[in-house]
Amino acid sequence: MRMMLRTHIDAIKGSEALKAGALQKAIGAFIEKFKPEATYFTNDNGMRTGIFFFDMKDSNLMPVIAEAFFDVGCTVTLQPCMTPEDLHAGLAAEGL
């Protein structure tokens, strides 16, 4: 299932994790393992934010994904999402 992972990075713990290289390691390991189709970094509500779009094969991967980011002071949101083609197929299945 296509998922959006949004990580908000705590200012204090995130700065410590950046200086120690732990945040870069967590991001790199996630990218290496899950090969997101798109990755963005931005500021969201005044917080450092990473947004990743990737395919999650099974819901039991949620702890695998989240724990590495929790360890470096992030809040994590995992949310299913669709492409325009997915939306079209879903609407067509409903006769819309």
Sequence and secondary structure as in RCSB ss.txt:
>XXXX:A:sequence
MRMMLRTHIDAIKGSEALKAGALQKAIGAFIEKFKPEATYFTNDNGMRTGIFFFDMKDSNLMPVIAEAFFDVGCT
VTLQPCMTPEDLHAGLAAEGL
>XXXX:A:secstr
 EEEEEEEE HHHHHHHHHHTHHHHHHHHHHHHH  SEEEEEEETTEEEEEEEEE S GGGHHHHHHHHHTTTEE
EEEEE   HHHHHHHHHHTT 
